[in-house]
Structures are given as C-alpha cells and as structure tokens.
Amino acid sequence: MPPPHPEMKTNQELLLLISKSLSSLHKRQDDLCKRLENLQKDLNDFKDQMPVRKSGWLSDYWEMK
C-alpha cells in the first residue's frame, strides 16, 4: 500500500472542517434573516407613512393615514 499523500486529511479532520463550514453558514443565514426582518419592519413603517387613495363624491383624493 502506498504511503498517504501529505495533504490528505483524516475523516476526523474532514468532519471538523465540514462542521465549521456548516456553523459559518448557519451564522450567515441567521444574520441574513435578521437583516430581512429589519428591512420588513422598515418597509412596514414606510407604508404606514404613505398617503392612501380615497374616493370622494366627485373625485378621488389622497389622505395621510
């Protein structure tokens, strides 16, 4: 049997690398979810400040909420 290649990793080393990568991905996913929640809140706040189109007796008009 030939000697192992010097850059070859053991199963344990590979599992550790995979675990670290997954942890990093989960952290980034959590960060993205928080940013999306903040953006959704900002959008809702913005929508609450927008005027609303209403229908009057003779014409349409805009009214602030």
C-alpha positions as CSV (number, residue, x, y, z in Angstrom):
1,M,0.0,0.0,0.0
2,P,1.5,3.4,-1.0
3,P,2.1,5.9,1.8
4,P,-0.6,8.5,2.3
5,H,-0.4,11.8,0.5
6,P,0.9,14.6,2.8
7,E,-2.0,16.8,2.1
8,M,-4.6,14.1,2.7
9,K,-6.9,14.7,5.6
10,T,-8.3,12.1,8.0
11,N,-12.0,11.6,8.3
12,Q,-12.0,13.4,11.7
13,E,-10.3,16.4,10.1
14,L,-12.7,16.4,7.3
15,L,-15.7,16.2,9.6
16,L,-14.3,19.1,11.7
17,L,-13.9,21.2,8.5
18,I,-17.5,20.4,7.4
19,S,-18.8,21.2,10.9
20,K,-17.0,24.6,10.9
21,S,-18.3,25.4,7.4
22,L,-21.9,24.5,8.4
23,S,-21.6,26.6,11.6
24,S,-20.4,29.5,9.5
25,L,-23.3,29.1,7.0
26,H,-25.8,29.0,9.8
27,K,-24.4,32.1,11.3
28,R,-24.6,33.9,8.0
29,Q,-28.1,32.6,7.4
30,D,-29.2,33.9,10.9
31,D,-27.6,37.3,10.0
32,L,-29.5,37.5,6.7
33,C,-32.8,36.6,8.5
34,K,-32.2,39.4,11.0
35,R,-31.5,41.8,8.2
36,L,-34.6,40.7,6.3
37,E,-36.7,41.2,9.4
38,N,-35.3,44.7,9.9
39,L,-36.0,45.5,6.2
40,Q,-39.6,44.2,6.5
41,K,-40.1,46.4,9.6
42,D,-38.7,49.4,7.8
43,L,-40.9,48.7,4.8
44,N,-44.0,48.5,7.0
45,D,-43.1,51.7,8.8
46,F,-42.6,53.4,5.3
47,K,-46.0,52.0,4.1
48,D,-47.7,53.5,7.2
49,Q,-46.4,56.9,6.3
50,M,-47.7,56.8,2.7
51,P,-50.9,58.6,1.7
52,V,-53.9,56.5,0.8
53,R,-56.1,57.0,-2.3
54,K,-59.7,57.6,-1.4
55,S,-62.8,58.1,-3.4
56,G,-64.8,61.2,-2.8
57,W,-68.3,62.3,-4.0
58,L,-66.9,63.9,-7.2
59,S,-63.3,62.7,-7.5
60,D,-60.6,60.7,-5.9
61,Y,-58.2,62.3,-3.4
62,W,-55.2,61.3,-1.2
63,E,-55.3,61.2,2.5
64,M,-52.5,60.6,5.0
65,K,-53.0,57.7,7.3
